[in-house]
Structures are given as C-alpha cells and as structure tokens.
Amino acid sequence: MLENQHGIVVHFSSTHANYYTAWQYVVQEDAGVLQSPGHPDLGASTSRVLQASGEQSARAPLKKRKRLSAFDVSRMVVKRNIKTRTELLALAEMQKREGKTDLAEFVLNRGQKWVAQAIEVAWELHDAESKLERGKKSRPDIFVSFKGQPCVPGCNGLWSTIAEDILRRNDIPAGTFQRAVVDVLERAGVNTGTFL
C-alpha cells in the first residue's frame, strides 16, 4: 500500500534484538533520516545508544567473572597464616579439588617471584602499624616493656642460661653486665629502682 500510494518500499524484519539494531536496519539506505526531537543520537556508540533508549542488546557480552585481586589474595594469606609460596600453592590445589579455581588461576597467571612478593607485601601491610608504633619507642622503652612478661613459648627460661653462658665465655662477670645495663637505662631516664 505504501509503495503503491507513496512510492515507499517497506521490508519487515523480525531479526532485531533491540531498538538500535532495528533503527540501523531502517535507515541503512537513507541519507536524510529525520528524527523526532529528543531522539537519542544513534550515531553514537552502541552502549550509549542502548542506555539512552533504555534497552539492552541481546548480543551484549556476558559479565566476566571477577578474578581475585592481589588485595584479595593478601587478605587470604594473612587470614590463613600463609608464609610461603608452597603453602599458597597447597591451598590453591585444595580449593581446586573442591571446584574453586580462582586462587589457582591467580597463582598460575603470575610468576614465581611475583607471588612470593605478594605474600611478603601482605605481611608487611599486616605488620606495618605495629612496626611503626615500635619504631617510635626507644630501645630502653622496648626493654622495659618486656618487664614481667613470660618467656616466649618453648623458651622455658633458657634465655637466662644462654645469657649466663655468653657472659662466662666472654669473661664478663654478671655483676659488671648488670651495672652496665642499669647505667644505660638510667641514662635513658628509666627508673631502675623498680625494674631490677
């Protein structure tokens, strides 16, 4: 009817996924397209056009799966107390057997040095605040802060035996060493009367 009365040839197509692809089809051979006021600029990029028209392309790519970032891995390293690349690889293998491949992909997509550095930086980041605080203390303050604290696990008082052995091997009387320590602490302004 349009062709007979107005000389307009119309072809119908049902293969269009959205407004933009239909618009492209309609205007493909028309250099002088007239559009209504406020019509989106369809010469722009497809994503902008689809966004402006409120439609989504059926051919839009699927969202990519979010990969683990170095930050994600650093949190995992600290949470699981991982200190070596081998420990991280063991965790990656265990997770892979359970069907979770993110960590294995992370490790395999990066070089050996990079993964080792990531572990090292994870711990640096974790310990940075306490190291900064400790760096603000003088050595005598650090020494005094250990007053009355028990030995580290596994020491069982061996530090005293080892210290006495070191003094004996170097021919330093225990009293002389004690006076030297007291002198250093007093010069630093520490009240040694309650300390020793």
C-alpha positions in Angstrom: 0.0 0.0 0.0 2.8 2.4 0.9 4.6 1.5 -2.3 1.5 2.0 -4.5 0.4 5.3 -3.0 3.6 6.9 -1.9 6.4 5.0 -3.7 7.9 3.8 -0.4 9.3 0.2 -0.3 8.8 -1.3 3.1 10.6 -4.5 4.2 9.6 -6.0 7.6 12.3 -7.9 9.6 11.9 -9.8 12.9 15.6 -10.4 13.4 16.3 -7.3 15.5 17.2 -7.8 19.2 16.6 -4.2 20.2 15.6 -0.7 19.1 19.1 0.2 18.0 19.6 -2.7 15.5 16.0 -2.1 14.2 16.9 1.6 13.7 20.1 0.7 11.9 18.1 -1.6 9.5 15.5 1.1 8.8 18.0 3.9 8.0 20.7 1.8 6.2 19.9 3.2 2.8 18.5 6.6 3.8 21.0 9.5 3.9 18.4 12.1 5.0 16.9 10.5 8.1 14.5 12.7 10.0 14.2 12.0 13.7 11.8 13.4 16.3 13.0 16.0 18.8 14.8 14.3 21.8 15.5 11.2 19.8 18.8 9.7 21.0 21.9 10.2 18.9 22.1 6.8 17.4 25.3 7.5 15.6 27.0 7.3 19.0 28.4 4.1 20.4 26.1 1.2 20.8 26.3 1.0 24.5 25.5 4.7 24.9 22.6 4.4 22.5 21.2 1.4 24.2 21.5 3.1 27.5 19.7 6.2 26.2 16.9 4.1 24.7 16.6 2.0 27.9 17.2 -1.2 26.0 19.9 -3.9 26.3 21.4 -5.7 23.5 20.7 -9.4 23.2 24.3 -9.7 22.0 25.8 -7.8 25.0 28.7 -9.8 26.3 28.2 -11.7 29.5 29.7 -10.2 32.6 33.2 -11.5 33.2 33.7 -13.5 36.3 35.5 -11.3 38.9 39.0 -12.6 39.3 40.9 -12.5 42.6 42.9 -9.3 43.0 46.3 -9.0 44.8 44.4 -7.5 47.7 42.0 -10.4 47.9 45.0 -12.8 48.0 46.8 -10.7 50.6 43.8 -11.0 52.9 43.7 -14.7 52.4 47.4 -15.0 53.1 47.1 -13.3 56.4 43.9 -14.9 57.4 45.3 -18.4 56.8 48.8 -17.5 58.2 50.5 -18.4 54.9 54.2 -17.6 54.9 55.5 -19.3 51.7 54.6 -19.8 48.1 54.4 -23.5 48.7 51.7 -23.0 51.4 49.7 -20.8 49.0 50.0 -23.4 46.2 48.8 -26.1 48.6 45.8 -24.0 49.4 45.1 -23.4 45.7 45.3 -27.1 45.0 42.9 -27.9 47.8 40.4 -25.3 46.6 40.8 -26.5 43.0 39.8 -30.1 44.1 36.7 -28.5 45.7 35.8 -26.8 42.4 37.1 -23.3 43.3 39.8 -22.3 40.8 40.2 -18.6 41.5 43.4 -18.9 43.6 45.0 -21.5 41.3 44.3 -19.2 38.3 45.8 -16.3 40.3 49.0 -18.2 41.1 49.4 -19.7 37.6 48.9 -16.4 35.8 51.7 -14.8 37.7 55.4 -15.6 38.0 57.0 -17.3 40.9 58.8 -14.1 42.1 55.5 -12.1 41.8 53.6 -14.5 44.1 56.4 -14.6 46.6 56.5 -10.8 46.6 52.7 -10.7 47.1 53.0 -12.9 50.2 55.8 -10.7 51.5 53.9 -7.5 50.9 50.7 -8.9 52.5 52.6 -9.5 55.8 54.4 -6.1 55.5 51.0 -4.5 55.2 49.6 -6.5 58.1 52.6 -5.7 60.4 53.1 -2.1 59.3 51.1 -0.4 62.1 52.7 -2.3 64.9 56.2 -1.8 63.4 55.5 1.9 63.1 54.5 2.0 66.8 57.5 0.0 67.9 59.8 2.3 65.8 58.5 5.3 67.8 59.9 3.7 71.1 63.4 3.9 72.2 65.3 0.7 72.9 65.2 1.2 76.6 61.4 1.6 76.4 61.2 -1.6 74.4 63.4 -3.3 77.0 61.2 -2.0 79.9 58.0 -3.1 78.1 59.1 -6.8 78.5 59.4 -6.5 82.2 57.4 -9.2 83.9 56.4 -10.9 80.7 56.9 -14.7 80.4 59.4 -16.3 78.0 58.3 -16.9 74.5 56.7 -20.4 74.0 59.3 -23.1 74.0 62.0 -21.0 75.9 61.3 -22.4 79.4 63.8 -20.0 80.9 66.7 -21.0 78.7 67.4 -17.3 77.9 68.9 -16.9 81.3 71.1 -20.0 81.0 72.2 -18.8 77.5 72.9 -15.3 78.7 75.0 -16.6 81.6 76.9 -18.8 79.2 77.6 -15.9 76.8 78.9 -13.8 79.7 81.1 -16.7 81.1 82.6 -17.4 77.6 83.5 -13.7 77.3 84.9 -13.4 80.8 82.3 -10.8 81.8 81.1 -11.0 85.4 77.3 -11.0 85.7 77.5 -8.0 88.2 79.5 -5.9 85.7 77.0 -6.6 82.9 74.1 -5.8 85.3 75.7 -2.5 86.3 76.3 -1.6 82.6 72.6 -2.3 81.8 71.4 -0.2 84.8 73.7 2.6 83.6 72.3 2.6 80.1 68.7 2.5 81.4 69.4 5.4 83.8 70.9 7.5 81.1 67.8 6.9 79.1 65.7 8.2 82.1 64.3 4.8 83.2 63.7 4.3 86.9 65.8 1.2 87.5 64.9 1.0 91.2 61.6 -0.8 90.4 63.0 -2.5 87.4 65.9 -4.5 88.6 
